[in-house]
Amino acid sequence: MRLARRAAWLLAFFPAFAAPSARAADAPFYLKDGDRVVFYGDSITEQRLYTTFVETYVVTRFPKMDVTFVHSGWGGDRVTGGGGGPIDVRLERDVFPYRPTVVTVMLGMNDAGVRPFDPKTFETFAKGYEHIVESAKSHLPGVRMTLIRPSPFDDVTREPLFKDGYNSVLVRYGDFVQELAKKNGLDVADLNASVVEATKKAFALDPANAKNLNFDRVHPGPGGQLLMAAALLRAWNAPGLVSRVEVKVDKDSVSVDGKRTKVSDAKLVDGLPSWTQLDDALPFPIDRKDPMVELAVKSSSVVHDLDRQPLKVSGLAEGEYVLKVDDAPVGTFTAEQLEKGVNLATQPTPMAAQAAAVHQLTLRHNNVHYLRWRQVQVPLAGDDPALVDKALKALDEVEASVVKQQREAAQPKPHAFALSRKAK
């Protein structure tokens, strides 16, 4: 009877489901100083792409905030566990010991079986997911959980495997996740709908390359996972503004106004403005040289939502101007473009290069942790405890050192800005 009731509930709930209203635009960012975040999931989380994008965003946008991140995805996992052991082993080894204040959970891709909706399979998923939530709340009093609606199976760029496609099944599973979060007072993020929408736009723009956003229909590459990261960050009220500067030139004077930045030494040199700028944050590094990432950007609002660093300059005579930062040319823009505003986050600035270096350190510390966990802690669990513990502590020290470098590298630096006429 329980199986029938749960299946009937889902079938009744699905058509009436409505997406939750967006959080208020002025709501604070979800993460707080001192938070410890564990990302839990299957192989899509194990890829360490959407998770490391989120981490780098946080570290570069909030460089003074102390937040730690652990990535605990294991390929093939279901709500019952998988290759890393049964669910309780996974939770008690890979989540609870880190004493997280925030846990994200993304499961479902494997649970639904890549087949049409099956009530018995769904019953196992629902029961298992409820156990994960109950266990986390019991072991981690006060933990904030973000339950993630399963990311999409690509039924956009290729023909569905069966009527209505597998992603429609994942959406139904996501509806249950949504309701479970509501019942337990938890948070939820939808990493399916916006990714599907962007994939449709990408497929219209570039059908051949759109397939590579999710090359095997299950595991998105960097472009697809950037879209997923953006969806999670939006659910967490991530601010899109890096900094904003407005420069006004008026005959023999110049004024500069800024937000999330400190501006000093503003002056005119040969009638053109120069100033020094120390931003509160770095831009979010998006590698637009990667064609799949560029396609994802073109097909979505990722830059607008997460990476706005506008510079506006008014009062210039018509013509073209070279913007230099620290004496290095960044780009050439017309007076009209500068008056409308240039997004420095999309330009090759020293700040962007610094942020890209931060992301490399994000990847490095996560690779060290993965080595510690998957090559030492788990496979050597039955060996000499003293030796294994010594190895784990040594790797923890290495990771801590890399994290320290990451945080130091994320601290903004002052930069000298100047405009000059483009040589004819």
Buried (B, 14 or more C-beta within 10 A) or exposed (E): EEBEEBBEEBEEBBEEBEEEEEBEEEEEBBBBEEBBBBBBBBBBBBBBBBBBBBBBBBBBBBBEBEBBBBBBBBBEBBBBBBEBBEBBEBBBBBBBEBEBBBBBBBBBBBBBBBEBBBEEBBBBBBBBBBBBBEBBBEBBEEBBBBBBBBBBBBBBBEEBBEEEBBBBBBBBBBBBBBBBBEEBEBBBBBBBBBBBBBBBBBBEEBEEBBBBBBEEBBBBBBBBBBBBBBBBBBBBBBBBBBBBBBBBBEEEEBEBEBEBBEBEEBEBEEEBBBBBBBBBBBBBBBBBEBEBBBBBBBBBBBBEBBBBBBBBBBBBEEEBBBBBBEEEEBBEBBBEBBBEBBBBBBBEBBBBEBBBBBBEBBBBBBBBBBBBBEEBBBEBEEEEEEEBEEBBEEBEEBBEEBBEBBBEBBEBEEBBBBBBBEEE
